[in-house]
């Protein structure tokens, strides 16, 4: 299908200093949990995005010197010439499709505790490191500053030799020593590198100028800068020093990559911020510079992208998360297939990979991080190995993805569900406060399945063992999901809680709209999003809600998705009472007894209804019945096998579809990246 002419502007080439980007799609630097630890996986992930049409593909943060290491985070590394070949291989993959490669060089300073190098970190002023390590960064003297300038120049030259086309001078997210020098609250110096904005910007200016002098004849020099720290007058603001800094250095770099800090603000989840919310902060930048500008906003709509270009807000559509959810987003717009875009849902499960130092994953795109490891391509999949049929029971995230991918392979697929809507658990969860965009997981797969003549869907079709036998499918897949337990069994209470005297309200009932009278206690031993979302829903309906958690904070695991602070602040603002560091010890009519997780001291609070959010049990009765019948091919996927995240369910369904018809083996089912032993004398 030809491209819609309305989108032609998105495919215009744009000059960036001495290089030219083939279109306006720009994958801004983003972490991926692979970096130096899994370089082949990182390389193929970036290469795949170039194939998908992104004109500029950037790295994550790349360490430039051993005096500032990010361990244990798996970022990039450019300490010396030994690191060049790894990044050169990535550049070759990006160049294979005519895209430009960008290197985000960084000296983290106080943001890293140097857990690997064990050297004292350095900063503009004496200060504790940002991590909770009992360690302080020492104040840089003039020689340290000269050394940093030298190290950055050396790294820029190595990046050029590796094949990069854009070299970053990074001052974003308060993750860089350059941003620390710029900061009025981090920089307490009284010499020419402190005090006025001009002085605080001196090092930043020097490094930009020296980078341009070193590589500017062949490489573009980009600046990444957070124009607003969302701290009010304590930090940079887009109508204060943030704007002044860009006006001061307006024509110096070849490109401005602008955003806000810190990371949890820049990459806010869809639960709290809509697409495009950063425009209010960065909209002024193009009015004060003639250089091209890139910004982000989790954009997935080509119409919104065109509007940004035509209205003079941006020259490039920057993306991190949308490029993860769909590496082929540009090509789909170019080919007139916008309905095939896998839109980012803004859940930030991708960010969790960086926080756990493990390869990136994505709820929408199960192939993310598996491009090299398993050889999975986001758009291509092997054709069926036999003329066979598959019956999938359960149309939740796992079942829908299995049906979609099997349909793409050419199998005859029947997807049956007892409910009246596609989506399984997401039918209710997408209607929780702030989670509407999570419904894109359903919407994308429902549309794709609807276009496949070989996939048939049947709703309100409960299946029993006899019905399965009568269907005579070659393969039967159970994606029947899971239900929340009602006995309190979970991490903190492995034998459960005596709830015989309790009025129990299930999470499913709350999601369905039940609002009980009297005080409600939510016991959250799951620690992800659901406990907090249920509390918000009930409180919005007027209920008296107390959230009890054994963790020190609400929804503790969401620190990995950059939203824990926002979740707890929201609950406090709307009047949800919070009992942290507390286990639910027992329940009597009208009362809950809590136990301190540290001291064992007990206290009571009113409780008319208890909502236990502890763990789920697979709906696997049908599976065990069918297993006794010894079907030729019977498999469980998703929550029916092991309850987990939506991302894990989608991945499970996709993996089943990929592996159907392949030989079974006890060997490790994916490629591993093994460290080579150095010579003992080296």
C-alpha positions in Angstrom: 0.0 0.0 0.0 1.5 3.4 -0.9 2.3 5.9 1.8 -0.3 8.5 2.7 1.0 11.8 1.3 0.2 13.5 4.6 3.2 11.7 6.1 5.7 12.6 3.4 7.2 15.3 5.6 8.3 12.5 8.1 10.5 11.0 5.4 12.4 14.1 4.4 16.2 13.9 4.9 17.6 16.3 7.5 21.2 17.6 7.8 22.9 17.3 11.2 26.2 19.1 10.8 28.4 17.0 8.4 25.9 14.1 8.2 22.5 13.6 6.8 19.6 11.6 8.4 17.5 9.8 5.8 14.2 10.7 7.6 12.9 12.3 10.8 12.7 9.1 12.9 15.3 9.3 15.7 15.8 6.6 18.3 17.2 8.6 21.2 19.7 7.0 23.6 18.1 4.5 25.9 19.2 1.8 28.3 18.6 -1.8 27.6 20.1 -4.0 30.3 22.5 -5.5 27.8 25.3 -3.1 26.9 28.8 -4.4 27.7 27.4 -7.5 29.4 25.5 -8.8 26.4 27.0 -7.0 23.5 25.8 -9.3 20.7 22.2 -8.9 21.9 22.6 -5.2 22.1 24.1 -5.0 18.7 21.4 -7.0 17.0 18.6 -5.1 18.8 20.0 -1.8 17.4 20.6 -3.2 14.0 16.9 -4.4 13.8 15.7 -0.9 14.5 17.8 0.4 11.6 16.2 -2.2 9.4 12.8 -1.0 10.7 13.5 2.5 9.3 14.8 4.6 12.2 17.2 7.1 10.6 19.3 7.6 13.7 20.1 4.8 16.3 21.8 5.9 19.5 23.4 3.9 22.2 22.7 3.9 25.9 25.2 5.8 28.2 28.7 4.8 27.4 31.3 5.1 30.2 34.3 7.1 29.0 36.9 6.3 31.7 37.6 3.9 34.5 37.3 6.5 37.2 33.5 6.6 36.7 31.9 3.1 36.3 28.2 2.3 36.4 28.5 -1.2 37.8 26.3 -3.2 38.2 24.3 -1.5 35.4 24.9 -2.9 32.0 25.7 0.2 30.0 28.2 0.7 27.3 31.9 1.2 27.8 34.6 3.2 26.0 37.5 3.2 28.5 40.2 2.3 25.9 40.8 0.9 22.5 39.8 -2.6 23.7 36.2 -1.4 23.7 36.1 -0.2 20.1 35.5 -3.5 18.3 32.2 -4.2 20.2 30.7 -0.8 19.3 32.2 -0.9 15.8 30.2 -4.1 15.2 27.0 -2.3 16.3 27.8 0.7 14.0 28.3 -1.7 11.0 24.8 -3.2 11.7 23.2 0.2 11.8 25.0 1.4 8.6 23.9 -1.7 6.8 20.5 -0.1 6.4 21.7 3.5 5.8 21.0 4.8 9.3 23.3 6.9 11.4 24.8 5.7 14.7 25.0 7.9 17.7 27.1 7.5 20.8 26.0 8.9 24.2 29.3 9.4 26.0 29.0 10.0 29.7 31.0 10.6 32.8 28.6 9.9 35.6 30.6 11.2 38.5 28.5 11.2 41.7 25.8 9.1 40.0 28.0 6.0 40.2 29.6 4.5 43.3 32.5 3.0 41.3 31.7 -0.5 42.7 33.9 -2.1 40.1 36.9 0.2 39.9 36.8 1.0 43.6 38.1 4.5 43.0 36.7 7.6 44.7 34.0 9.1 42.5 34.5 12.8 41.5 32.0 15.7 41.4 32.0 19.5 41.2 31.7 19.6 45.0 32.1 17.3 47.9 28.8 15.3 48.1 27.4 11.8 48.9 27.0 9.6 45.8 23.5 9.4 44.6 23.2 5.6 45.3 22.7 4.6 48.9 26.3 3.4 49.2 28.1 4.9 52.3 30.5 6.8 50.1 31.2 10.4 49.1 32.4 11.8 45.8 35.4 14.1 46.2 35.5 17.6 44.8 37.3 17.9 41.4 40.3 20.2 41.3 41.5 22.0 38.2 43.7 19.0 37.1 40.7 16.7 37.4 38.7 19.0 35.2 41.5 19.1 32.6 41.6 15.3 32.7 37.9 15.0 32.2 38.1 17.2 29.1 40.9 15.0 27.8 39.1 11.8 28.6 36.0 13.0 26.8 38.0 14.0 23.7 39.8 10.6 23.7 36.4 8.8 23.9 35.0 10.9 21.1 38.0 10.0 18.9 37.5 6.3 19.7 33.8 6.6 18.9 34.6 8.2 15.6 37.0 5.4 14.8 34.3 2.8 15.8 32.1 4.3 13.1 29.7 6.6 15.0 28.2 9.4 13.0 27.0 11.5 16.0 28.9 12.0 19.2 26.9 13.2 22.3 27.9 15.6 25.0 25.5 14.5 27.6 23.9 16.8 30.3 20.5 15.2 30.8 18.6 13.6 33.6 21.1 14.8 36.3 23.1 11.6 35.4 26.2 13.3 34.1 29.0 15.3 35.6 28.3 18.0 33.0 24.8 18.4 34.3 26.2 18.5 37.9 28.5 21.4 37.0 25.5 23.2 35.5 23.3 22.6 38.6 23.0 25.4 41.1 22.2 23.0 43.9 25.0 20.5 43.1 27.8 22.9 42.2 29.0 24.9 45.2 32.3 26.0 43.6 33.6 29.6 43.9 36.1 29.5 41.1 35.5 30.1 37.4 33.5 26.8 37.2 30.9 27.8 39.8 28.6 30.6 40.7 26.9 32.3 37.7 25.2 30.2 35.0 28.0 31.3 32.6 30.6 29.9 35.0 28.6 26.7 35.7 28.3 26.2 31.9 32.0 26.7 31.3 33.0 23.0 31.3 30.0 22.1 29.2 30.9 24.7 26.6 34.6 23.7 26.6 33.8 20.0 26.1 31.3 20.8 23.2 33.9 23.0 21.5 36.7 20.4 22.0 34.5 17.6 20.7 33.7 19.6 17.6 37.3 20.4 17.1 38.3 16.7 17.4 35.6 15.0 15.3 33.3 17.7 14.0 34.6 17.5 10.4 33.2 14.0 10.0 30.8 13.5 13.0 27.9 15.6 14.2 28.1 16.7 17.8 24.8 16.4 19.6 23.9 17.8 23.0 21.4 16.1 25.3 20.0 18.6 27.8 17.2 18.5 30.3 15.6 22.0 30.0 13.5 21.5 33.2 14.1 19.5 36.3 10.5 19.7 37.5 11.8 21.0 40.8 10.5 24.6 40.6 13.1 27.3 41.4 15.5 24.8 43.0 16.6 23.5 39.6 16.6 24.3 35.9 13.2 25.5 34.5 12.2 25.9 30.9 11.3 29.5 31.5 14.4 30.2 33.6 18.0 28.9 33.4 17.0 26.0 31.1 16.1 28.4 28.4 19.0 30.7 29.2 21.5 27.8 28.8 20.1 27.0 25.3 20.1 30.6 24.3 23.7 30.9 25.5 24.9 27.9 23.5 22.2 27.9 20.8 24.4 27.5 17.7 27.3 25.6 19.2 26.2 21.9 18.8 24.9 20.4 15.6 21.8 19.1 17.2 19.8 19.7 20.4 18.3 16.6 22.1 16.0 18.1 24.7 13.9 16.6 27.5 13.2 17.0 31.2 14.8 15.4 34.3 15.0 13.3 36.2 14.5 9.9 34.4 11.2 9.2 36.2 9.9 12.5 34.8 11.3 12.1 31.3 10.0 8.5 31.0 6.8 8.8 33.1 4.4 5.9 32.6 1.1 6.3 30.8 -0.6 5.8 34.2 0.5 9.3 35.1 1.4 11.2 31.9 -0.2 11.3 28.4 1.7 11.2 25.2 3.3 14.5 24.3 3.3 16.0 27.8 6.8 17.3 27.4 5.8 19.8 24.7 5.0 22.3 27.4 8.6 22.2 28.5 10.6 21.9 25.2 8.3 23.8 22.8 10.5 27.0 22.9 13.8 25.4 21.8 13.4 25.8 18.0 12.6 29.5 18.5 16.1 30.1 19.9 18.3 27.9 17.7 18.7 27.2 14.0 20.0 23.7 14.7 17.8 20.7 14.4 15.9 19.7 17.5 14.8 16.2 18.7 12.4 15.6 21.6 10.4 12.7 22.9 6.8 12.2 24.0 6.0 8.5 23.5 4.5 9.3 20.1 2.9 6.5 18.1 0.5 8.5 16.0 1.8 9.7 12.6 -0.7 12.6 12.6 0.7 13.9 15.9 4.2 13.5 14.5 3.4 15.6 11.4 1.8 18.2 13.6 5.0 18.6 15.6 7.1 19.1 12.5 4.7 21.5 10.8 4.1 23.5 13.9 7.9 24.0 14.4 8.2 22.1 17.7 10.6 19.5 16.5 12.7 18.5 13.5 13.0 14.9 14.5 10.5 12.6 16.2 12.5 11.1 19.1 11.6 7.8 20.6 12.9 5.3 23.0 9.9 3.3 24.2 7.9 3.4 20.9 11.0 2.1 19.1 11.1 -0.8 21.6 7.4 -1.7 21.2 7.7 -1.5 17.4 11.2 -1.4 15.8 9.4 -1.2 12.5 7.2 1.8 13.3 8.8 4.1 10.6 8.6 1.5 7.9 5.0 0.7 8.6 4.1 4.4 8.2 6.2 4.5 5.1 4.4 1.5 3.6 0.9 2.8 4.5 0.4 0.2 7.3 -0.2 2.4 10.3 -2.9 0.0 11.6 -0.1 -2.6 12.0 1.9 -0.4 14.5 2.4 -2.1 17.9 1.8 1.0 20.0 3.8 1.4 23.2 1.5 1.1 26.3 3.8 3.2 28.5 4.1 0.5 31.2 7.9 0.8 31.5 8.5 -2.9 31.8 11.4 -2.1 29.4 13.0 0.1 32.1 13.0 -2.8 34.6 15.7 -4.5 32.6 18.1 -1.7 33.3 17.3 -1.7 37.0 17.8 -5.5 37.3 20.8 -5.6 35.0 19.1 -8.1 32.7 18.2 -7.9 28.9 15.4 -5.6 28.0 11.8 -6.9 27.6 8.6 -5.3 26.3 5.0 -6.1 27.0 3.9 -5.3 23.4 6.9 -6.7 21.6 7.9 -10.2 22.9 10.9 -10.3 20.4 12.6 -7.3 22.2 16.0 -8.5 23.5 15.7 -11.8 21.7 16.8 -10.7 18.3 20.3 -12.3 18.7 19.7 -14.7 21.6 16.8 -16.6 20.1 17.0 -15.2 16.5 13.5 -13.8 16.8 12.6 -11.0 14.3 9.8 -8.6 15.2 8.1 -8.9 11.8 9.2 -12.3 10.4 8.5 -15.8 11.6 9.0 -19.2 10.1 6.2 -20.7 8.2 4.3 -23.8 9.6 6.0 -27.1 9.6 2.9 -29.1 9.0 -0.7 -28.7 7.8 -2.1 -28.8 11.4 -4.7 -27.1 13.5 -4.4 -25.5 16.9 -7.2 -25.0 19.5 -6.4 -22.2 22.0 -8.7 -22.0 25.0 -8.4 -18.5 26.6 -8.2 -15.2 24.8 -6.0 -13.3 27.3 -2.6 -11.8 26.5 -1.0 -15.3 26.1 -3.8 -16.8 24.1 -4.2 -13.8 21.8 -0.4 -13.6 21.1 -0.2 -17.3 20.4 -3.1 -17.1 18.0 -1.7 -14.1 16.2 1.8 -15.6 15.8 0.5 -19.0 14.8 -1.8 -17.4 12.4 1.2 -15.5 10.9 2.9 -18.9 10.5 0.0 -20.2 8.6 -1.6 -22.7 11.0 -5.3 -23.1 11.3 -6.2 -21.6 14.6 -9.3 -21.5 16.7 -9.3 -19.1 19.7 -12.1 -19.8 22.2 -13.0 -17.9 25.4 -15.8 -18.1 27.9 -16.0 -14.4 28.2 -17.8 -11.8 26.0 -14.7 -9.8 25.2 -11.2 -10.6 24.1 -8.4 -9.8 26.5 -8.6 -12.0 29.6 -7.3 -10.2 32.7 -6.8 -7.0 30.7 -10.5 -6.6 30.1 -10.8 -5.5 33.7 -7.3 -4.2 34.3 -7.4 -1.7 31.4 -10.3 0.0 33.2 -8.3 0.6 36.4 -7.2 4.2 37.0 -4.5 5.3 34.5 -4.2 1.9 32.7 -6.4 2.6 29.7 -3.4 2.5 27.3 -2.6 -1.0 28.5 -5.6 -2.0 26.4 -3.4 -1.6 23.3 -2.2 -5.1 24.1 -5.7 -6.4 23.2 -6.4 -3.9 20.5 -3.3 -4.7 18.4 -3.8 -8.4 18.6 -7.5 -8.3 18.0 -7.0 -6.3 14.8 -4.2 -8.5 13.5 -6.2 -11.7 14.2 -9.3 -10.2 12.5 -7.3 -9.9 9.3 -6.3 -13.6 9.2 -8.7 -15.9 7.4 -7.0 -18.9 9.1 -7.8 -17.7 12.6 -11.3 -18.0 14.0 -12.4 -16.5 17.3 -15.4 -17.7 19.4 -16.5 -15.7 22.5 -18.9 -16.9 25.1 -17.6 -20.4 24.3 -16.7 -22.3 27.5 -14.9 -25.5 26.7 -15.0 -28.7 28.6 -13.0 -31.9 28.1 -15.7 -33.5 25.9 -15.8 -30.3 23.7 -12.1 -30.4 23.3 -12.2 -34.0 22.3 -15.0 -33.4 19.8 -13.0 -30.6 18.3 -10.2 -32.9 17.2 -7.5 -30.3 17.0 -3.9 -31.4 16.3 -2.7 -29.2 19.2 -4.5 -28.0 22.2 -3.3 -24.9 24.2 -4.6 -23.9 27.5 -4.3 -20.1 28.2 -7.0 -20.1 30.8 -5.3 -17.5 33.1 -5.3 -17.4 36.9 -7.3 -16.2 39.9 -6.2 -14.3 43.0 -6.1 -16.5 46.2 -8.4 -15.6 49.0 -6.5 -17.2 51.9 -3.6 -14.7 52.2 -1.0 -17.2 51.1 2.0 -15.4 49.5 5.5 -14.3 50.1 5.1 -13.1 53.6 2.6 -15.8 54.7 3.6 -19.0 53.0 1.0 -21.0 55.0 -1.8 -18.4 54.5 -3.8 -16.3 57.0 -6.9 -17.4 59.0 -9.6 -15.5 57.2 -12.6 -17.5 58.4 -14.1 -14.5 60.2 -13.4 -12.0 57.4 -15.6 -10.5 54.8 -13.4 -11.1 51.8 -13.6 -8.9 48.6 -11.7 -10.3 45.7 -9.6 -8.2 43.4 -11.8 -9.3 40.6 -14.9 -8.0 42.3 -13.2 -4.6 42.9 -12.3 -4.4 39.3 -15.9 -5.3 38.4 -17.1 -2.2 40.3 -18.1 -3.5 43.8 -17.8 -0.8 46.4 -18.4 -2.1 49.9 -19.6 -0.1 52.9 -17.3 0.4 55.9 -13.5 0.4 56.1 -11.7 -1.6 53.4 -8.2 -3.1 54.0 -6.1 -4.0 50.9 -3.3 -6.4 51.9 -0.7 -6.1 49.1 1.9 -8.8 49.2 2.3 -8.7 45.4 4.1 -5.3 45.3 3.5 -4.5 41.7 0.8 -2.1 40.4 -2.5 -3.9 41.2 -2.7 -3.2 45.0 -2.2 0.5 44.5 -4.6 0.7 41.5 -7.3 -1.1 43.5 -6.9 1.3 46.4 -7.1 4.3 44.0 -10.3 2.9 42.4 -12.0 2.2 45.7 -11.1 5.6 47.1 -12.3 7.4 44.0 -15.6 5.6 44.6 -15.8 7.0 48.1 -14.6 4.0 50.1 -12.5 4.3 53.3 -9.3 2.5 52.3 -6.2 1.4 54.1 -3.4 -0.3 52.1 -1.3 -2.6 54.2 2.1 -3.9 52.8 5.0 -5.8 54.3 7.3 -3.6 52.3 8.7 -0.2 53.4 6.8 1.5 50.6 3.7 1.0 48.5 4.0 -1.0 45.3 7.7 -1.5 45.9 8.5 -3.3 42.7 7.4 -0.3 40.7 10.6 1.4 41.5 11.8 -0.7 38.6 9.2 1.0 36.3 10.0 4.6 37.6 6.6 5.1 39.2 6.7 4.0 42.8 7.0 7.6 44.1 4.1 8.8 42.0 1.9 5.8 43.1 2.5 6.5 46.8 2.1 10.2 46.4 -1.2 9.7 44.5 -2.6 7.4 47.2 -1.6 9.8 50.0 -3.1 12.8 48.1 -6.5 11.1 47.7 -6.7 10.0 51.3 -5.7 6.3 51.2 -4.2 5.4 54.6 -0.9 3.5 54.3 0.4 0.9 56.8 3.9 0.0 55.6 6.3 -2.6 57.1 3.2 -4.4 58.3 2.0 -8.0 57.9 -1.7 -9.0 58.1 -1.5 -11.3 61.2 -5.2 -12.1 61.6 -8.8 -11.0 61.1 -11.8 -11.0 63.4 -15.2 -9.5 62.6 -14.8 -5.8 61.9 -11.1 -5.7 62.8 -7.7 -6.5 61.3 -4.6 -7.2 63.4 -1.3 -6.0 61.9 2.2 -7.2 62.9 5.3 -5.1 62.5 7.7 -6.9 60.1 10.7 -5.9 62.2 9.6 -6.1 65.8 6.5 -8.3 65.7 4.6 -5.7 67.7 0.8 -5.9 66.9 -1.9 -3.3 66.5 -5.4 -3.3 65.2 -7.4 -1.2 62.8 -11.1 -1.3 61.6 -11.8 -3.7 58.8 -15.2 -4.4 57.3 -13.8 -6.0 54.2 -10.4 -7.4 53.3 -9.0 -7.4 49.7 -6.1 -9.9 49.6 -3.6 -9.2 46.8 -1.0 -11.8 47.5 -0.7 -14.4 44.8 -2.6 -16.1 42.0 -3.5 -19.7 41.3 -3.6 -21.0 37.7 -7.0 -22.0 36.3 -5.8 -25.4 35.3 -8.6 -27.8 36.2 -9.3 -28.4 32.5 -5.6 -28.9 31.8 -5.3 -31.7 34.4 -8.5 -33.3 33.1 -7.2 -33.3 29.6 -3.8 -34.5 30.7 -5.4 -37.7 32.0 -7.0 -38.2 28.6 -3.4 -38.2 27.1 -4.0 -35.9 24.2 -1.3 -36.0 21.6 -0.3 -32.3 22.1 -1.4 -30.4 25.2 0.3 -27.3 26.5 -0.2 -24.6 29.1 0.9 -21.0 28.5 0.9 -17.7 30.3 -0.8 -17.4 33.7 -2.3 -20.8 33.3 1.2 -22.2 33.6 2.9 -19.7 35.9 1.1 -16.4 36.9 3.3 -13.4 36.2 3.3 -10.1 34.4 1.4 -9.3 31.2 4.7 -9.1 29.4 5.5 -12.6 30.6 2.2 -13.9 29.3 2.6 -12.3 25.9 6.2 -13.8 25.7 4.9 -17.2 26.7 2.3 -17.2 24.0 4.8 -16.0 21.4 7.4 -18.6 22.4 4.8 -21.4 22.0 4.0 -20.2 18.5 7.7 -19.9 17.5 8.5 -23.4 18.8 5.6 -25.3 17.5 6.9 -28.0 15.1 10.5 -27.6 16.2 12.4 -30.6 17.7 12.5 -30.8 21.4 15.9 -30.7 23.1 17.4 -30.6 26.5 20.0 -28.1 25.3 19.9 -24.5 26.3 17.3 -23.0 23.9 19.1 -19.7 23.3 22.5 -18.5 22.5 24.7 -17.4 25.4 27.3 -14.6 25.5 30.3 -16.1 27.2 33.3 -14.2 28.6 36.6 -15.1 27.1 39.4 -15.8 29.7 42.3 -13.4 29.5 45.8 -14.8 29.4 47.0 -15.0 33.0 50.0 -12.9 32.1 48.1 -10.2 30.3 
